[in-house]
């Protein structure tokens, strides 16, 4: 399948170079999103701010993988599976994450709530919220979970539209 938008290398705003510095390469998602420099800048700013939040890197990665699975984004499922493996996640842990599960009760509650947010457009019921709070999911975490859903949904939907070349080992959704 051919990409529907060009994967740019021209970088007048320095956004792709900053991405290369941070990640060691420029994923094709970012090269395609650079067609709209404001969109790429907004995405990168939100991503960067969320790395300084209360959610641990490993849990952020699990949220990204789960959202990609829920949105049926092969590009992002593939990317976040690779990143999860680099963080030491097992194949079993990655598979459980894609089903909104985790061995840790807190992280399990976060993932179950994340899936409910995606599936309901944020219209989470009182019972689901109470269940998350019973596992000590904090108000700060609740806010960041929704922000991560938004960030990852942006990349999932953009990938659906742009169809960039897959630059990670493919993992079926």
C-alpha positions as CSV (number, residue, x, y, z in Angstrom):
1,X,0.0,0.0,0.0
2,X,1.3,3.4,-0.9
3,X,1.3,6.3,1.6
4,X,-1.5,8.7,0.9
5,X,0.5,11.7,2.1
6,X,4.2,12.3,1.4
7,X,6.7,11.5,4.2
8,X,8.6,14.7,4.3
9,X,12.3,15.2,4.9
10,X,12.3,18.9,4.4
11,X,12.2,20.4,7.9
12,X,12.1,24.3,7.9
13,X,10.7,24.3,11.5
14,X,13.3,21.9,12.9
15,X,10.5,19.6,14.2
16,X,11.8,16.5,12.4
17,X,15.3,17.1,13.5
18,X,14.2,17.5,17.1
19,X,12.3,14.2,16.8
20,X,15.4,12.5,15.4
21,X,17.4,13.8,18.3
22,X,14.9,12.5,20.8
23,X,14.1,9.1,19.2
24,X,17.2,8.4,17.2
25,X,15.1,8.4,14.0
26,X,12.0,10.0,12.4
27,X,9.1,7.5,12.3
28,X,7.1,7.8,9.1
29,X,4.1,8.9,11.1
30,X,5.9,12.1,12.1
31,X,7.3,12.5,8.5
32,X,3.7,12.4,7.2
33,X,2.3,14.6,10.0
34,X,4.9,17.2,9.1
35,X,2.7,18.0,6.1
36,X,0.8,20.1,8.7
37,X,3.6,21.7,10.8
38,X,1.1,23.0,13.3
39,X,-0.4,19.5,13.7
40,X,3.1,18.0,14.2
41,X,4.1,20.8,16.7
42,X,0.9,20.3,18.7
43,X,1.3,16.5,18.8
44,X,5.0,16.8,19.9
45,X,4.2,19.4,22.5
46,X,1.4,17.3,24.0
47,X,3.5,14.2,23.9
48,X,6.5,16.0,25.6
49,X,4.4,17.5,28.3
50,X,2.7,14.2,29.1
51,X,6.1,12.5,29.6
52,X,6.5,14.8,32.7
53,X,3.2,13.7,34.2
54,X,2.4,11.3,37.0
55,X,1.9,8.2,34.8
56,X,5.1,6.0,34.6
57,X,6.7,5.4,31.2
58,X,5.8,1.8,31.1
59,X,2.1,2.5,31.9
60,X,2.0,5.3,29.3
61,X,3.3,2.7,26.8
62,X,0.6,0.2,27.7
63,X,-2.1,2.9,27.3
64,X,-0.7,3.7,23.9
65,X,-0.7,0.1,22.8
66,X,-4.3,-0.4,24.2
67,X,-5.6,2.7,22.4
68,X,-4.0,1.6,19.2
69,X,-5.6,-1.8,19.5
70,X,-9.0,-0.3,20.3
71,X,-8.7,2.0,17.3
72,X,-7.4,-0.8,15.1
73,X,-4.2,1.0,14.1
74,X,-1.7,-1.5,12.7
75,X,1.0,1.2,12.5
76,X,0.7,2.1,16.2
77,X,0.1,-1.5,17.5
78,X,3.3,-2.4,15.7
79,X,5.3,0.6,17.0
80,X,4.1,0.2,20.6
81,X,4.7,-3.5,20.6
82,X,8.3,-2.9,19.6
83,X,8.7,-0.2,22.2
84,X,7.0,-2.3,24.9
85,X,9.5,-5.2,24.1
86,X,12.4,-2.7,24.4
87,X,11.1,-1.7,27.8
88,X,11.2,-5.4,28.8
89,X,7.5,-6.4,28.4
90,X,6.9,-10.0,27.6
91,X,4.8,-11.2,24.8
92,X,2.2,-12.4,27.4
93,X,2.2,-8.9,29.0
94,X,1.8,-7.2,25.7
95,X,-1.1,-9.5,24.7
96,X,-2.8,-8.9,28.1
97,X,-2.3,-5.1,27.6
98,X,-4.1,-5.3,24.3
99,X,-7.1,-6.9,26.1
100,X,-7.0,-4.1,28.8
101,X,-5.5,-6.3,31.5
102,X,-2.5,-6.3,33.8
103,X,-1.2,-8.4,36.6
104,X,-0.9,-5.2,38.8
105,X,-4.3,-4.2,40.2
106,X,-3.7,-0.5,39.8
107,X,-2.4,-0.8,36.2
108,X,-5.2,-3.2,35.4
109,X,-7.7,-0.6,36.6
110,X,-6.0,2.1,34.5
111,X,-6.2,-0.1,31.4
112,X,-9.8,-1.1,32.0
113,X,-10.7,2.6,32.4
114,X,-8.8,3.6,29.3
115,X,-10.7,1.0,27.2
116,X,-14.0,2.3,28.6
117,X,-13.0,5.9,27.8
118,X,-12.2,4.9,24.2
119,X,-15.3,2.8,23.7
120,X,-17.7,5.4,25.3
121,X,-16.1,8.6,24.1
122,X,-15.3,9.4,27.7
123,X,-18.8,8.7,29.0
124,X,-17.6,6.5,31.8
125,X,-20.2,5.3,34.2
126,X,-20.1,5.9,38.0
127,X,-19.4,2.2,38.6
128,X,-16.4,2.1,36.3
129,X,-15.0,5.3,37.9
130,X,-15.5,4.0,41.4
131,X,-13.8,0.7,40.4
132,X,-10.7,2.7,39.2
133,X,-10.7,4.8,42.3
134,X,-10.9,1.7,44.5
135,X,-7.5,0.7,43.0
136,X,-6.1,4.1,43.9
137,X,-6.3,5.7,40.4
138,X,-5.8,9.4,41.3
139,X,-7.5,12.5,39.8
140,X,-4.2,13.5,38.2
141,X,-4.0,10.0,36.6
142,X,-7.6,10.3,35.4
143,X,-6.8,13.6,33.7
144,X,-3.6,12.2,32.1
145,X,-5.4,9.0,31.0
146,X,-7.8,11.1,29.0
147,X,-5.0,13.2,27.6
148,X,-3.1,10.0,26.5
149,X,-6.3,8.7,24.9
150,X,-6.6,11.9,22.9
151,X,-2.9,12.0,21.9
152,X,-2.9,8.4,20.8
153,X,-6.2,8.6,19.0
154,X,-4.8,11.6,17.1
155,X,-1.9,9.4,15.9
156,X,-4.1,6.4,15.2
157,X,-6.6,8.4,13.2
158,X,-3.9,10.3,11.3
159,X,-2.3,6.9,10.4
160,X,-5.6,5.7,9.1
161,X,-5.9,8.8,6.9
162,X,-2.2,9.1,5.7
163,X,-1.3,5.4,5.6
164,X,2.5,6.0,6.1
165,X,4.9,3.2,5.3
166,X,5.2,0.9,8.2
167,X,8.7,1.3,9.7
168,X,8.4,-1.3,12.5
169,X,7.9,-5.1,12.4
170,X,4.2,-5.6,11.6
171,X,2.0,-6.8,14.4
172,X,-1.6,-7.7,13.3
173,X,-4.4,-5.8,15.1
